[in-house]
């Protein structure tokens, strides 16, 4: 950096853009495509306008050098190193879940329990949570955000009405709590319409705060079933969203929502929502709605969140390997018996892991062949493992022409 | 049924309409001496139950009874006690002192000191230190040490070697340590005497200098004075008792204590039996070493042998003697012959060995300050004071600040003063140590009142720049002796089933190269080293395999032929694998699985 420019920076003067030959510099950067990761190329393009050709060339060469230095060697035991790198600091993780009294935050399991949840790829996390960011124009106004939050919170009939069954008359009576009904800004008529539509029949009798249904069933069981069905009728909100808290964006540009219960599909379609920033901590849901790639990123983000929350520093590349291993075949699978370890290609490795006899029997019945490609199998039979120095093989044979 | 249920010794005996009156009445009668003092009564309002216990096995402790915030024990009582006019039992009978068990303690509100008494209190502690248990009562100055260190001190007190039983010479414990010259601690708590530790102490007052020494006492190691050890410092004897029994077997056969004859199966050689008398037992006084027989025994064969030549039932007995443990040696101390409850002849042979402190033995003061001997230094290399005193033990100063064992420092100061004034020094919990007295005594005998002294380097004779804190501290020898623990193996016995090295010191075993250790080698990509650890250093075998069938071939050494058991072919190659894998293949075959090995050229 020239002394003149440094002075400019000090004074806060915008650095003069060297518009001359920008194309040439961009061209130079483009030459490095393939040699460097996309992200680095993008970053380089950002400084293309403000950097001299000579400096830029030096920078790019240096970047390539650094990049190559950081690539791992062929035969490196990346998995074991990743496991150890996560496992060792993981021993310091506490099993405790922290709760903060009086804070509008949800009791998310943290630390080890949450990490196990992620790695096990549970179908439902113990505390499903979504973060919903809103589009500009709404997010700045707290009132509007609260209004939106109320709108997506799921309200069931059982939340605002008392439902009773009357077996003698074979009726089901719904008594609305008018205050609560008012609270969700719904008129009695509107509520009646929704309930009738879901019940697929008209109310037999309509009072000023109650409805009486005669479903036409005669057995106790079916009347009870009808009553339970009524209780589940959703009057408002997005299904699955039990609670929505309004929180301030960390950068102070407005407000966002944190919800208990997730429903990606239901939320993404709402026009107020900034769909590009909706986040759910339910990895399986992300997989179903947005695909494996998104699920991989979710695993990475969630795992990183847990470790950061515990003040544990792990190189994210190790976590990336874990996320990749969990998703590489197109669907999210756990690390463990039902997932990765249980689906290993080698019979011997599987037998060594769990349920030895079952694996051996099944392999025998199907005539499985173990090609001894992995680490465990080779240790069992006593061969050098195909890792590190074991990857090298002598091809030429002495004494043969 | 109405009223409170009343249980006597755990049995429901009836109901009472007014539990509080009942409890009060019983306690009053007990105070008057009309009911036994070891009877306890407790009322649980939440379950509405009264428990009265008189049975044996309840730990009880005495407390001063308090009425309306005033202890019943008066100055008069104490005066009379001192003059011998009344005794403890009189106080108990009068109801001044009451014994409570765990159950009745639930109903009591006990003040620890007299000045915290309120009208609600029911009892007062005789001495605040009595809240401590037996072991914790022994640790000196616990109120001047950090709590983790006090906990550790109590744990180690239980490992200290001393004279644990006065009849030790008649005992046949499997392992027994006895200290040569145990001493009373100069600094001790009041309870020590009553516990009985002063009758059979476990430790010695050792002159300690707190200073570094050539780096041989870093990380809690301690330095010992060789001359002190040779004078018998912290010396103990170790006894190990070996026992064996003449068992009877079905078929009228019996074990026999005797000197095995050479034709016996498993004969160990003449030399191994040299200590045995005609009864098959070693003579007391004989020096024995590891592997030598001390109880000669022969047993009938495991399986009944075929009838030998001349149709005689040849009895081929097998050797079943007891040998001295590998790596141990000692003198046969005593031999005992008795009978088991089953009527079998039972012998016990006790071997004695002197255990002189050596590098690696563990020692500790009573402040949770434990350490292992790092070096034994000849007296002429030890630092000395102007008076010519050399310490017996050198402890590193780094052991003190982070552990906050102020009691350790106080003990040194107190013991130094106590030894000069010929007095035992009080170190009871919650009592203020009389540091002024210690300083006064030290000064009076011409020492610095802070316990420090000028020391001279024993090697160079130079004066050591800083004054060194030096004085007696009560040290204990802990039961962890290196000679009973150290272990290494290069080659040795293997297990029969897997041909892998045995496990454990007693079996001269190897140290397990476990899963996590395996992972580290994989992590480093050290494939060949890993193979060496897991295969070559363990259970590597060479087995012939039929190329066509992939099964283990038969190697007939007599006919010098190797052939396949299935096809009979001789297209057989030798492969190197672990015996454990060979075992796996065999076991799979036993399951009905045909594990076929596909052979390939070694690339």
Interface residues (C-beta under 8 A of the other chain):
Chain A: X75 X76 X77 X80 X81 X83 X84 X357 X360 X361 X364 X369 X375 X379 X380 X381 X382 X383 X384 X385 X386 X387 X388 X389 X390 X391 X393 X394 X395
Chain B: X518 X519 X520 X522 X523 X524 X525 X526 X527 X528 X530 X531 X534 X535 X540 X576 X577 X578 X581 X584 X588 X591 X592 X593 X594 X598 X603
